[in-house]
Every structure is written in structure tokens, then in C-alpha cells.
């Protein structure tokens, strides 16, 4: 499947790819995504983006050390304040990955189709990729940049170019590992395949493998800082414990296969694999396809052997990452085949694929959070108010109200993502308590603090009411030194 002779379509292709990328971005960037979903798990990192939390506690998702928060720290630095603003940043980041894919795949049209076809074709991908509470978009973006840097680190013609590419690989790999430690497994396989492609011996491969090793050390150091800070500040560490799931591997294998089929991973994965044996593939194209297939499959064995995934019932969201790359492999392999069959009209086929991509790309609703934002605004007072209720009720209004106007605190016994917020239960503080938690005498005790109902009427919320209270006695102190 070699390159065809230049045609008018060849000159048109870069512009068509740019227009298609812009068209897809405009359709995706409205609201919060093509399949809008916003719950407390999505709101929590956005509250961190808006300034809640400090120090090394902000390195990872609050009280959860398996989702790095650097995109939200960037958004904090940019002073972004709404879910919609962060969503635009996410779409721009995703579209930026077309640059390394263009350099890797040699065709701007092929790059855009490979990058965005999974969003257009996979509902699971569209559902999870743009959720702020999920890491997959940022994994995809950083892996694309790391792939390009890896190829340069192994195959650039000069030593200086290889060193610069190795530095780029270090940065991209570190950011990808920070987002999710599973990225290190993906990067290791990618590195091996690229070494085979470049026929790189140990001297030439040393820089790339050293960069991956340093990225691994960087990720480990971030975990150490995060958990040491949490132990010192809160008296506990928030480590996600994962063990080999002995005794369940056979049943896990069947469960993973069943969920992969149900979530639409298997068919595009088989299609992408079936395209590999077809005659006419160049060695370079075949390895590109193998990289995409590796990224689609590298997580699946982890789901089988680690108990964490069984304990979470093999949730469909875990399969978003494999689904993305499975659709990418199918789209890449299919378009390469069609363009090769078209011969000199191959660039025209790729331009047609771009047009179809824009046509089928789902359009995001314009303002899906309007009603929920109005409900949050109705709770805002002249001074910041503490919102105390169920985990699923407090974080969303706090993230949709003006920054700092509502301070979220889940009820006693629920998971409090920002432990120090409990210290805000100080005498005289106004608290909006979920009315269902109010006692018959108009008092309630939460986190050791005594709350007393005021004469103010209850405020309507989303499917519930909030009763104004004042704090009479302070909450229990947080942390070992308090």
C-alpha cells in the first residue's frame, strides 16, 4: 500500500483535514459533550479546578490516587470556572493530537479520521471521553504525543534530534502516567513496536527506554508526595490497593469478554485485526496498525488479573479506553485499505471519509446544565454557604454556582472528597442542610457539630429541599495533629 502519485486531491487533502477537524470540534465543543452527563464524580475535579484543595492533595483526584489532576491544575492556572469552559479545553486538547498522528501516519486526513472516528462511531467512547470524572481523553492525547516522540527518539537521523525527541517522550509519558499508571504498560508495548520498526539496537534505544524509566520514577514520586501529604494533613493515605485476583481469573476472563462484547469493543477490534493479513501493507503501515491494536488490548489482561476491577463489577467505563483504540484501529485500517484500492484516487477517498466523519459526528447540546445551574443559583446567599447532604447532592450545585458561593460537605458517613471542608462547621456559620436530615426538634448533629434550624423557609433544590441551619458547636477536628 505505497503512496500514490500526486494529484489535485493530494493538494486538497491537508485543507480538507483542517476543515473537518474544525467542523468536528465545533460540533463537539458546545455544552459538555455529545452525550452530556454531569454528576458529583464529574463535579469534584472541577471544584479542584476552581481552587478547592491545596498542596500535593491536588496532584490526584481528591482521595483517589489513580487519576492525575494536571489538566485541572492547568485549567486552574487559566482561571477557567465552568464545566463548559473545561469542556472546550478538553476538545482543544483532543484535536491537538491530530498533529502527532499526522506526522506518524503520513496523511492529515488519515490522522483526523483515526483520531475522531471513535467518538463518532462508539457510543461508549462518546459517553465517557468527555466526562470530567474520567481520565480517558487525556490518556489518548498524551499517548499520541508520546508515540510521535518515541518514533523520533528511536529513528531520528541525528543524535541531537533523538535527544530532543527523548525529552519530549519523557514529558508526554510522564503526563500520561500521571493521568493513569496503566499508561506505562501501553507505552512499554508501544516502545517495543517502534523499536522493531526502527530496527533500533541498544545504543539507539537507550534514550527512549531511559525516558520511559524516568517517567515511571516521576509517577512514583508524585504518589509518594500525595500520600505523604495526606497522611500528615488528614491522618490517612488514599492508596488504591490492587492485588492479583487469585481464584477468580477464569471467571474474570469470561466476564471481561462478555462486557467487552456488550460495550462494542470486540467487533471493531476483530475488524482492525482482520485487516492486518491483507496483502499490500507496507512494513511501516503494518506496525502503525499493530500499535493501535496494542493500545486497544493492553488493558484487557489487567482487568482479568487485578481484583480492583472485579470488585467494581467490571464497570463499562473501564472499557472506554480499549473501545477508543479498537475503533481507531478499524478506522485506520479500513481507510488505508480503501485508499489503496482506489490507487491514484486514494487522497480523494480520504477526503470523502473526512466529509462523512463531519456528517456523522454527533452534535453536543448547547446548554444541558441550564436548569441545574439555575437551581444552584437559587441556593446562593450574600455570604458563602455550606451545603451539607448526600454525596450525590452537594457537589453538583457547588460546581455550578459562582465560585466559592456554595461549599460542599457530604453528610456524616458519606465520602468527603475534601476533608478540610469539615472544619468550616464553625459556630455561627450558615449551613444549608438537606431537609431529610433535619431532626424533629429542628436540630441535627453532623460530623460532631450541633446544627439548629433557623426561621428561614426551606429552599427548593434539585429533587429535594434545603433547610437553613446555624452551627452551634464546632465539628470534630481533622487530622492527627489537631
CORTAKA-V176028 format. One record per backbone hydrogen bond with DSSP energy under -1.0 kcal/mol. NH is the residue of the N-H (numbers start at 0). CO is the residue of the C=O. If there is no record, write none. Layout:
NH,CO ; NH,CO
//
This chain:
10,6 ; 11,7 ; 12,8 ; 15,11 ; 16,12 ; 17,13 ; 18,14 ; 19,15 ; 20,16 ; 21,17 ; 22,18 ; 23,19 ; 24,20 ; 25,21 ; 26,22 ; 27,23 ; 28,24 ; 32,29 ; 42,38 ; 43,39 ; 46,42 ; 47,43 ; 48,44 ; 49,45 ; 50,47 ; 51,46 ; 56,53 ; 57,54 ; 58,55 ; 60,66 ; 63,60 ; 64,237 ; 67,178 ; 68,58 ; 72,68 ; 73,69 ; 74,70 ; 75,71 ; 76,72 ; 77,73 ; 78,75 ; 79,74 ; 85,81 ; 86,82 ; 87,83 ; 88,84 ; 89,85 ; 90,86 ; 91,87 ; 92,88 ; 93,89 ; 94,90 ; 95,91 ; 96,93 ; 97,94 ; 98,95 ; 100,96 ; 101,97 ; 102,98 ; 103,99 ; 104,100 ; 105,101 ; 110,106 ; 111,107 ; 112,108 ; 113,109 ; 114,110 ; 115,111 ; 116,112 ; 119,115 ; 120,116 ; 121,117 ; 125,121 ; 126,122 ; 127,123 ; 128,124 ; 130,127 ; 133,130 ; 138,134 ; 139,135 ; 140,136 ; 141,137 ; 142,138 ; 143,139 ; 144,140 ; 145,141 ; 146,142 ; 147,143 ; 148,144 ; 149,145 ; 150,146 ; 151,147 ; 152,148 ; 153,149 ; 154,150 ; 155,151 ; 161,157 ; 162,158 ; 163,159 ; 164,160 ; 165,161 ; 166,162 ; 167,163 ; 168,164 ; 169,165 ; 170,166 ; 171,167 ; 172,168 ; 173,169 ; 174,170 ; 175,171 ; 176,172 ; 177,173 ; 178,174 ; 179,175 ; 182,179 ; 183,180 ; 185,181 ; 186,182 ; 187,183 ; 188,184 ; 189,185 ; 190,186 ; 191,187 ; 192,188 ; 193,189 ; 194,190 ; 195,191 ; 196,192 ; 197,193 ; 199,194 ; 204,200 ; 205,201 ; 208,204 ; 209,205 ; 210,206 ; 211,207 ; 212,208 ; 213,209 ; 214,210 ; 215,211 ; 216,212 ; 217,213 ; 218,214 ; 219,215 ; 220,216 ; 221,217 ; 222,218 ; 223,219 ; 224,220 ; 225,221 ; 226,222 ; 227,223 ; 228,224 ; 229,225 ; 230,226 ; 231,227 ; 232,228 ; 233,229 ; 235,229 ; 244,304 ; 245,243 ; 247,244 ; 251,247 ; 252,248 ; 253,249 ; 254,250 ; 255,251 ; 256,252 ; 257,253 ; 258,254 ; 259,255 ; 260,256 ; 261,257 ; 262,258 ; 263,260 ; 264,259 ; 268,264 ; 269,265 ; 270,266 ; 271,267 ; 272,268 ; 273,269 ; 274,270 ; 275,272 ; 285,281 ; 286,282 ; 287,283 ; 288,284 ; 289,285 ; 290,286 ; 291,287 ; 292,288 ; 293,289 ; 294,290 ; 295,291 ; 296,292 ; 297,293 ; 302,298 ; 303,299 ; 304,300 ; 305,301 ; 306,242 ; 310,306 ; 312,309 ; 313,308 ; 317,314 ; 318,315 ; 319,316 ; 322,318 ; 323,319 ; 324,320 ; 325,321 ; 326,322 ; 327,323 ; 328,324 ; 329,325 ; 330,326 ; 331,327 ; 332,328 ; 333,329 ; 334,330 ; 335,331 ; 336,332 ; 337,333 ; 338,334 ; 339,335 ; 340,336 ; 341,337 ; 342,339 ; 344,341 ; 345,342 ; 348,344 ; 349,345 ; 350,346 ; 351,347 ; 352,348 ; 353,349 ; 354,350 ; 355,351 ; 356,352 ; 357,353 ; 358,354 ; 359,355 ; 360,356 ; 363,26 ; 369,366 ; 372,368 ; 373,369 ; 374,370 ; 375,371 ; 376,372 ; 377,373 ; 378,375 ; 379,376 ; 384,404 ; 385,429 ; 386,406 ; 387,431 ; 388,408 ; 392,389 ; 393,389 ; 397,393 ; 398,394 ; 399,395 ; 400,396 ; 404,401 ; 406,384 ; 408,386 ; 410,388 ; 413,410 ; 420,417 ; 421,418 ; 422,419 ; 423,420 ; 424,421 ; 425,423 ; 427,470 ; 428,425 ; 430,468 ; 431,385 ; 432,466 ; 433,387 ; 434,464 ; 436,433 ; 437,434 ; 438,442 ; 441,438 ; 443,450 ; 445,448 ; 448,445 ; 450,443 ; 451,469 ; 452,441 ; 453,467 ; 458,465 ; 460,463 ; 462,460 ; 465,458 ; 466,432 ; 468,430 ; 469,451 ; 470,428 ; 471,449 ; 472,449 ; 474,424 ; 475,446 ; 481,478
//
